[in-house]
Amino acid sequence: MGNSQSSSTNPRFVSASRSFTQHKLDELQSLFNSLATESQSNGKFISPSVFKDYFKIPDSLGDRMFDLITQKRHDQKLTFEDLVIAKATYEKGTKDDIEEFIYQLLDVSDDGKVDRSDLQAVLAAILYDLFPLKDDDSETKSHQCIIDAILNAAIFSKDDEVGDTKSMSFEDFKDLCGHIPSLRKYLGSLLSPPDPGRVGSQVPRLLYPDTYDSNLILKEQYAWLIGGLLTQLELVEWKLLYHSSYHGQSFNTFLGKVAVDEGPTVLIIKDTEGCVYGGYASQPWQKHSDFYGDLKCFLFQLHPKLSIYRPTGANNNLQWCAVNYSSESIPNGIGFGGRAHHFGLFLTANFDAGQTFECTTFGSPPLSKSNRICPEVIECWSVFPREVQLKGSNALEGTVLERFKEDRNMLNLVGLANSSQ
C-alpha cells in the first residue's frame, strides 16, 4: 500500500498521522498488511480474532478494544485508518485523551456507563491473562480475593438515570488509577508489542525456600500490584529476606537478615484482624534517630481493600528505623510516615505490636481496622537483589536514569498526591 495513507481525506486520520514519523507510519502499515493477510481480507482489514490473537488482549477486554478502535461500526473490520487513529489517541494523545479512551474501555457492556460488573469483568480478564489458572480451586479464590479488594477501593459516585444503582465517573476512574497504578499501566499499554516486557505486565519472580510456600503473605498478584510504581529492574525478581514465622519475631533478627542486601525492600504485615498491608522502603533499614528516606517510599493496603498511597509532599517523614535509643521521643522500631508515636505504619522493637494512623505524609487512612495493630506474620522482600545489581556494570546507573524517567512519566499519569478514601 506504500504511502497511500497520505491521500486519505479523513480529517481524523490526517490529524492522527501527524503524531508519527514517516518511519513509524511505515511500520504500522507493515504490521497492518501482515495482520490483514492473516485475516484473509485481500489486504483491506484486520479481523477481530487476528487482532486479539496478535495483541494478546484477553476475552471481553479484547472485544471492547476492537469495538472502540473500529469506532463502534460493528462491521468486524479494522482498517489501517482505524489503527492509526486509535494509536494516536491511545499512545500519543494528551493525558486526558488517553485516560478517556481507557475509561471507555472499561465499559465492556457498552451501555454508556462503567458499573461494578464492568470493572469486575475487566479485572478478571487481566488476572487470568497475567496469572493463568492451573485447575486449582485455591487460585480461583485468590483471584476473586484480589478482585474484591480492588472493588472495595473503587468509588462509584455517578447516579444512574434509571434505578438507584451507581456507576463510576471519569473522576472516580482517575482516582482508582492513582491508587492502583498497575491497573493504569496495564490498560494503557494493550496496543504495545505483546512481549513479556510490556509495561504493566511484568510480574516479579519470587525467590524463597520451597518449604515457606504455604505460609507466605506475598503472592504474585500482590507483587504485580505493588510493583506498579517500580522500575523494570525492580520487577525482575524479589527475594525473601525475613519471615517472622521461620526466623522468629525479633527486631534484631530482622535487621540482621535485611542487612545482607542493601537495596530497597517491601515490608508486608498480616495482623490478627486479617488485614494485610505494608510499605515500600526505598532506603536500607539502618539506624537513625529521625525520619529519613526519599519520595520513592509508599504505603499500601492489600486486604480487604487494595490501594497504594504515594507521598503527598506534605512533609519528609518517610522512613523510620530506631534501634536501642533510651529517649521516649525516639521510639525503637521501624515505620513509615506521620510523626513519632503517631505513624502511618509502625512496628515496635519487640515486633509484637504496632500502630497505624491517618497520615498526611502519604495521604493514607489507617491501614487496619484499628489504630493499634497486633502482627501475626511479618515479611520483608528485597525488590532489587544484589545479584540483579551486579549483572551489569551500568545496572545502578541505568536504574537511576530509568527511575527518573519512569517517575516523571508516572507523575504525569497519576499525579504526585493521593487522596485519602
Beta strands, then each sheet from edge to edge (+ up, - down):
strand 1: 158-159
strand 2: 166-167
strand 3: 205-207
strand 4: 237-243
strand 5: 265-271
strand 6: 276-281
strand 7: 298-303
strand 8: 307-309
strand 9: 319-322
strand 10: 333-339
strand 11: 342-348
strand 12: 354-355
strand 13: 372-373
strand 14: 375-382
sheet 1: 1+ 2-
sheet 2: 3+ 4+ 14- 5+ 6- 7+ 8-
sheet 3: 9+ 10- 11+ 12- 13+
end
